Amino acid sequence: MVNEFVDAGGNLVSIEVRPGVSGVLQVYVDGDKIYDKAEEGNETPHLNRVKELKAIVKDRVDSAKAAAAAD
């Protein structure tokens, strides 16, 4: 899943993956939580969900690029 985020241009935004005990997994982009395994029934995300999360990362990257270009 992390590779999907990096492929989306994740080196332009802060991505934090927080694994924890008892299968806890949270993903943050620029400090905003975009995924919490506990909130999604403790299921490993399916491919479609990973694609949705990747799209969120890509949107953040595109916004960061636009902001940088405006400066």
Summary of the structure (lengths in Angstrom):
residues: 71
radius of gyration: 12.8
end to end distance: 31.8
largest distance: 44.2
contacts: 176
relative contact order: 0.21
helix: 56%
strand: 21%
